[in-house]
C-alpha cells in the first residue's frame, strides 16, 4: 500500500513538472513567433556572436526589446549567450537556425508559433462559446489568412512543381495544353497564381468565403499581368455548378466549411467526367486515442477548437474541426460520389494527407 502511494506521489510531482514545462514552452512559443515576425532569427543566422545593440542595429529594431527577447531565447536554450568582459554576446547556433529561419523552407517551425498568439486573441470568444454555444466568425482573426498563406507557402507553394503536381500523373501535360481549374477556399491564392503563371493556356478560378484575401489575390494577379485567373467571394454551402472543371483543388480548406459534405458533393457535380479532385487536408484520426503519437497533435486540436471548428459553427455549420480524421474524410468523399480515392503523404509535410480522385 505504501509502495502504491509512493508511486502516485512521484507521478503527481512529474505531472506538476510537466505543467511548469508547458507554461515555459507556451510562453517561449510567443517569443519565437516574435522572432520570426521581426526577422530576428533571419538576422542572427550566420552572424558572429554580437551584443544586443549590434543585433538590434542590424535588424533595424529597438534595442531594449531585442535585449529582453534575447533573454527569453537564452533561458529557452534557443540562443547561446557568453560573457565578453562587461558585455554579453549572443549567437544563434546553426543547428537551431535550420528550424527557425525562412531560409530553412519547409523545415521552419517558427512559422507555426504564430498560431499561438492569433488563437490567444480570441480566448474570451471561445470561453463564451463553451458556455453559450455558437461560434467565432472569421473576422475575429485578423492575421489568420496571413499565417495560412505563409504556412501554405512552405507546404504547398514551395513544392508545387517538384512534389505536389507529380501526385497527379499526367496533370502537367493537361495544364500545358489548357484546362479549367477551380481552387476551393483559395485564401490569398498563392498556389493557383503560381500555376496560372506557369500554365498560361489553362484557366483558373479561386473561391473564398472572405473578401480580404480575395482582394489581395486580385491585386497580385494584376501586378503579374495575368489574364487567365479570376476570383470570387463565395459561400460554398450551396455550391451547385455542373461539369465545368477539369481540376478542382482544396488546400487545407474542406474541414473549415460550414457543410463539408455539401461542398464535396458540389465539387463532384462541378467536375467534368474524368475530372480530378485534389484535396490536401489535416492528417490524423477521428479518434483522439489514435493521435497520441501525432507529432503536432496538441497544436492541431488547439487550432481546431479555437479556429477551424468554431468558424464553421459560427456559420451554423457542422463544426467538424481540423481533426475530423482520415476515416471521416474518406466516408464523406465516398458519399459525395468519389469511389476510388488515393491517399498520399509528402516527406516535408507532417501535418497533411493528400487525397487524389477522379469523377467517373
C-alpha positions as CSV (number, residue, x, y, z in Angstrom):
1,X,0.0,0.0,0.0
2,X,2.8,2.4,0.9
3,X,4.6,1.5,-2.4
4,X,1.5,2.5,-4.4
5,X,1.3,5.8,-2.5
6,X,4.9,6.5,-3.3
7,X,4.4,5.8,-7.0
8,X,1.3,8.0,-7.0
9,X,3.2,10.8,-5.3
10,X,6.1,10.5,-7.8
11,X,3.6,10.6,-10.7
12,X,1.9,13.7,-9.3
13,X,5.3,15.5,-9.0
14,X,6.2,14.5,-12.5
15,X,2.8,15.8,-13.8
16,X,3.3,19.1,-11.9
17,X,6.8,19.4,-13.5
18,X,5.2,18.8,-16.9
19,X,2.8,21.6,-16.4
20,X,5.5,24.0,-15.4
21,X,7.4,23.0,-18.5
22,X,4.3,23.6,-20.5
23,X,4.0,27.1,-19.1
24,X,7.5,27.9,-20.0
25,X,7.3,26.5,-23.5
26,X,4.0,28.1,-24.2
27,X,5.4,31.5,-23.2
28,X,8.5,30.9,-25.3
29,X,6.4,30.0,-28.3
30,X,5.1,33.6,-28.3
31,X,8.7,34.8,-28.2
32,X,9.6,32.5,-31.1
33,X,6.7,34.0,-33.0
34,X,8.0,37.5,-32.3
35,X,11.5,36.4,-33.5
36,X,10.0,35.1,-36.7
37,X,7.8,38.1,-37.5
38,X,10.5,40.6,-36.7
39,X,13.1,38.7,-38.7
40,X,15.5,38.3,-35.7
41,X,16.2,34.7,-36.4
42,X,17.0,35.5,-40.0
43,X,19.2,38.4,-38.9
44,X,21.2,36.3,-36.4
45,X,21.6,33.3,-38.7
46,X,25.3,33.1,-39.7
47,X,26.0,36.3,-37.7
48,X,29.1,36.2,-35.4
49,X,28.4,36.5,-31.7
50,X,27.2,40.0,-31.1
51,X,25.8,42.4,-28.5
52,X,22.1,43.2,-28.2
53,X,22.9,46.6,-29.7
54,X,24.7,45.1,-32.7
55,X,21.8,42.7,-33.3
56,X,19.2,45.3,-33.0
57,X,21.0,47.7,-35.3
58,X,21.4,45.0,-38.0
59,X,17.7,44.0,-37.7
60,X,16.6,47.7,-37.6
61,X,14.8,47.1,-34.3
62,X,14.5,48.8,-30.8
63,X,17.5,47.6,-28.7
64,X,15.6,47.4,-25.4
65,X,13.0,45.0,-26.8
66,X,15.7,42.9,-28.6
67,X,17.6,42.6,-25.3
68,X,14.6,41.3,-23.4
69,X,13.8,38.9,-26.3
70,X,17.4,37.6,-26.2
71,X,17.0,36.9,-22.5
72,X,13.9,34.8,-23.2
73,X,15.7,33.0,-26.1
74,X,18.7,32.4,-23.8
75,X,16.8,30.8,-20.9
76,X,14.9,28.8,-23.5
77,X,18.3,27.5,-24.8
78,X,17.4,28.6,-28.3
79,X,20.1,31.3,-28.4
80,X,23.6,31.0,-26.8
81,X,24.9,33.8,-24.6
82,X,28.5,34.1,-23.5
83,X,30.2,36.8,-21.4
84,X,32.7,39.1,-23.0
85,X,34.1,41.4,-20.3
86,X,31.2,43.7,-19.2
87,X,29.1,42.7,-22.2
88,X,27.2,39.6,-23.3
89,X,27.4,38.2,-26.8
90,X,24.6,36.3,-28.3
91,X,24.6,33.8,-31.2
92,X,22.1,31.5,-33.0
93,X,23.6,28.1,-33.4
94,X,23.4,26.7,-37.0
95,X,21.7,23.6,-35.7
96,X,18.9,25.8,-34.4
97,X,18.8,28.2,-37.4
98,X,17.9,25.3,-39.7
99,X,14.5,25.1,-38.0
100,X,13.9,28.8,-37.2
101,X,14.7,30.8,-40.3
102,X,12.9,31.5,-43.6
103,X,15.9,30.0,-45.4
104,X,15.0,26.7,-43.8
105,X,12.0,26.5,-46.1
106,X,9.6,23.7,-45.1
107,X,11.7,22.9,-42.0
108,X,10.9,26.4,-40.5
109,X,8.9,25.5,-37.4
110,X,9.0,29.1,-36.1
111,X,6.2,30.0,-38.6
112,X,3.7,27.8,-36.7
113,X,4.2,29.6,-33.4
114,X,2.3,32.5,-34.9
115,X,-0.9,30.4,-34.4
116,X,-0.4,30.6,-30.6
117,X,-0.7,34.4,-30.5
118,X,-3.5,34.5,-33.0
119,X,-5.6,31.9,-31.2
120,X,-4.9,33.5,-27.8
121,X,-6.5,36.7,-29.1
122,X,-9.9,35.0,-29.3
123,X,-9.8,33.2,-25.9
124,X,-12.6,35.3,-24.5
125,X,-14.8,34.5,-27.5
126,X,-14.0,30.8,-27.2
127,X,-14.8,30.7,-23.5
128,X,-18.1,32.4,-24.2
129,X,-18.9,29.7,-26.8
130,X,-18.1,27.0,-24.3
131,X,-20.8,28.4,-22.1
132,X,-23.3,29.5,-24.7
133,X,-22.6,27.5,-27.8
134,X,-22.3,29.1,-31.2
135,X,-19.0,30.0,-32.9
136,X,-16.4,32.7,-33.6
137,X,-16.6,34.2,-37.1
138,X,-13.6,34.6,-39.5
139,X,-13.4,38.4,-39.0
140,X,-12.3,37.9,-35.4
141,X,-9.0,36.5,-36.7
142,X,-7.1,39.5,-38.3
143,X,-3.9,37.6,-39.1
144,X,-5.1,34.1,-39.8
145,X,-5.1,34.5,-43.6
146,X,-1.5,35.8,-43.4
147,X,-0.4,32.9,-41.3
148,X,-2.2,30.4,-43.5
149,X,-0.6,31.9,-46.6
150,X,2.8,31.5,-45.1
151,X,2.0,28.0,-44.0
152,X,0.8,27.1,-47.5
153,X,3.9,28.7,-48.9
154,X,6.0,26.1,-47.0
155,X,3.8,23.1,-47.5
156,X,2.3,23.6,-51.0
157,X,3.8,26.5,-52.9
158,X,7.5,25.7,-52.3
159,X,6.9,22.1,-53.5
160,X,4.2,22.6,-56.0
161,X,6.1,21.5,-59.1
162,X,8.6,19.1,-57.7
163,X,6.3,17.1,-55.3
164,X,2.6,18.1,-55.4
165,X,1.8,18.0,-59.1
166,X,3.6,14.7,-59.6
167,X,1.0,13.1,-57.2
168,X,-1.4,13.5,-60.2
169,X,0.2,11.7,-63.1
170,X,-0.4,13.4,-66.5
171,X,-1.7,16.6,-64.9
172,X,1.2,18.7,-66.0
173,X,0.6,17.9,-69.7
174,X,-3.1,18.7,-69.3
175,X,-2.2,22.1,-67.7
176,X,0.2,22.8,-70.5
177,X,-2.5,22.1,-73.1
178,X,-5.1,24.1,-71.3
179,X,-7.8,23.1,-68.8
180,X,-10.3,24.7,-66.4
181,X,-9.2,24.8,-62.8
182,X,-11.0,25.8,-59.6
183,X,-9.4,26.3,-56.2
184,X,-11.8,26.0,-53.2
185,X,-11.0,28.2,-50.2
186,X,-8.2,29.8,-52.1
187,X,-7.3,32.4,-49.5
188,X,-4.6,34.6,-51.0
189,X,-4.3,32.1,-53.9
190,X,-0.6,31.8,-53.9
191,X,-0.7,28.2,-55.3
192,X,-3.1,28.8,-58.2
193,X,-1.5,32.1,-59.0
194,X,1.8,30.3,-59.4
195,X,0.0,27.7,-61.6
196,X,-1.6,30.4,-63.7
197,X,1.8,31.9,-64.3
198,X,3.4,28.6,-65.3
199,X,0.5,27.4,-67.4
200,X,-0.9,30.4,-69.5
201,X,-3.2,28.2,-71.6
202,X,-5.2,27.0,-68.6
203,X,-7.9,29.0,-66.9
204,X,-8.1,29.4,-63.1
205,X,-10.7,30.5,-60.7
206,X,-10.3,30.9,-56.9
207,X,-13.3,31.0,-54.5
208,X,-13.1,32.0,-50.8
209,X,-15.6,33.0,-48.2
210,X,-13.6,36.0,-47.0
211,X,-13.3,39.3,-49.0
212,X,-9.9,40.4,-47.8
213,X,-7.7,37.6,-49.1
214,X,-9.6,37.6,-52.4
215,X,-8.8,41.3,-52.9
216,X,-5.1,40.7,-52.2
217,X,-5.2,37.8,-54.6
218,X,-6.7,40.0,-57.3
219,X,-4.0,42.7,-56.7
220,X,-1.3,40.1,-57.0
221,X,-2.7,38.7,-60.3
222,X,-3.0,42.2,-61.7
223,X,0.6,43.0,-60.7
224,X,1.7,39.9,-62.6
225,X,-0.4,40.8,-65.6
226,X,-2.3,37.5,-65.5
227,X,-5.4,37.3,-67.7
228,X,-6.1,33.6,-67.1
229,X,-7.1,33.8,-63.5
230,X,-10.1,35.3,-61.6
231,X,-11.5,35.3,-58.1
232,X,-14.9,35.4,-56.4
233,X,-16.1,35.7,-52.8
234,X,-18.5,32.8,-52.3
235,X,-20.2,30.8,-49.6
236,X,-19.9,27.3,-51.0
237,X,-22.6,25.7,-48.8
238,X,-24.9,25.6,-51.8
239,X,-22.2,25.2,-54.5
240,X,-24.0,23.9,-57.5
241,X,-22.5,24.1,-61.0
242,X,-22.4,21.2,-63.4
243,X,-19.5,19.7,-65.2
244,X,-17.4,22.9,-65.6
245,X,-13.9,22.0,-64.3
246,X,-11.2,19.5,-65.3
247,X,-9.4,20.0,-62.0
248,X,-10.6,21.2,-58.6
249,X,-8.2,21.7,-55.7
250,X,-8.8,22.3,-52.0
251,X,-5.7,23.1,-49.9
252,X,-6.4,22.7,-46.2
253,X,-9.9,24.1,-46.7
254,X,-12.6,21.5,-46.7
255,X,-12.8,20.9,-42.9
256,X,-13.4,24.6,-42.3
257,X,-16.5,24.7,-44.4
258,X,-19.9,25.1,-42.7
259,X,-21.1,22.0,-44.6
260,X,-18.1,20.0,-45.9
261,X,-20.4,17.2,-47.0
262,X,-22.4,19.6,-49.2
263,X,-19.2,21.2,-50.6
264,X,-17.8,17.8,-51.5
265,X,-21.0,16.9,-53.3
266,X,-20.9,20.2,-55.1
267,X,-17.3,19.5,-56.2
268,X,-18.3,16.2,-57.6
269,X,-21.1,17.8,-59.6
270,X,-18.8,20.6,-60.8
271,X,-16.2,18.2,-62.3
272,X,-16.3,17.2,-65.9
273,X,-16.4,13.4,-66.4
274,X,-12.9,12.2,-65.8
275,X,-12.0,15.4,-64.0
276,X,-9.7,15.3,-60.9
277,X,-10.3,16.5,-57.4
278,X,-7.1,17.1,-55.3
279,X,-7.5,17.7,-51.6
280,X,-4.9,18.5,-49.1
281,X,-6.2,18.2,-45.5
282,X,-5.0,17.5,-42.0
283,X,-3.6,14.1,-41.3
284,X,-5.0,12.4,-38.2
285,X,-7.7,10.1,-37.0
286,X,-11.2,10.9,-35.9
287,X,-10.5,9.0,-32.7
288,X,-8.3,11.1,-30.2
289,X,-6.7,7.9,-28.8
290,X,-5.2,7.2,-32.2
291,X,-3.5,10.6,-32.3
292,X,-1.4,10.1,-29.1
293,X,1.8,9.9,-31.2
294,X,0.9,12.6,-33.7
295,X,3.9,15.0,-33.8
296,X,1.6,18.0,-33.9
297,X,-1.5,16.6,-32.2
298,X,-1.7,19.2,-29.4
299,X,-1.3,22.1,-31.8
300,X,-3.8,20.7,-34.3
301,X,-6.5,20.1,-31.7
302,X,-6.0,23.6,-30.3
303,X,-6.2,25.2,-33.8
304,X,-9.3,23.1,-34.4
305,X,-11.1,24.1,-31.3
306,X,-10.1,27.8,-31.4
307,X,-10.5,28.3,-35.2
308,X,-11.5,25.6,-37.6
309,X,-14.4,24.1,-35.6
310,X,-15.7,27.4,-34.3
311,X,-15.7,29.3,-37.6
312,X,-17.8,26.6,-39.1
313,X,-20.2,26.7,-36.1
314,X,-20.4,30.5,-36.5
315,X,-22.0,29.9,-39.9
316,X,-24.4,27.4,-38.4
317,X,-22.3,24.6,-39.8
318,X,-21.2,21.1,-38.8
319,X,-18.1,22.2,-36.9
320,X,-16.1,19.2,-37.9
321,X,-12.8,20.8,-37.0
322,X,-9.3,20.2,-38.3
323,X,-9.1,16.7,-36.7
324,X,-12.1,15.3,-38.5
325,X,-9.9,12.4,-39.4
326,X,-8.9,10.4,-42.4
327,X,-11.7,7.9,-41.7
328,X,-14.4,10.6,-41.8
329,X,-12.8,12.3,-44.8
330,X,-12.9,9.0,-46.8
331,X,-16.6,8.4,-45.8
332,X,-17.6,11.9,-47.0
333,X,-15.7,11.6,-50.2
334,X,-17.4,8.3,-50.9
335,X,-20.8,9.7,-50.1
336,X,-20.1,12.6,-52.4
337,X,-19.6,10.1,-55.3
338,X,-15.8,9.5,-55.3
339,X,-15.5,5.8,-55.4
340,X,-11.7,5.4,-55.7
341,X,-9.6,7.7,-53.6
342,X,-5.8,7.5,-53.4
343,X,-4.1,8.9,-50.3
344,X,-0.5,10.1,-50.3
345,X,1.9,11.8,-48.0
346,X,4.9,14.0,-48.6
347,X,8.1,13.8,-46.5
348,X,8.3,17.6,-45.9
349,X,4.7,17.9,-44.8
350,X,4.0,16.1,-41.5
351,X,0.6,17.7,-40.9
352,X,-1.4,16.8,-44.1
353,X,-2.7,14.0,-46.2
354,X,-3.1,14.4,-49.9
355,X,-6.2,12.9,-51.5
356,X,-6.4,12.3,-55.3
357,X,-9.6,11.1,-57.0
358,X,-11.4,11.4,-60.3
359,X,-15.1,11.6,-61.3
360,X,-16.3,8.5,-63.1
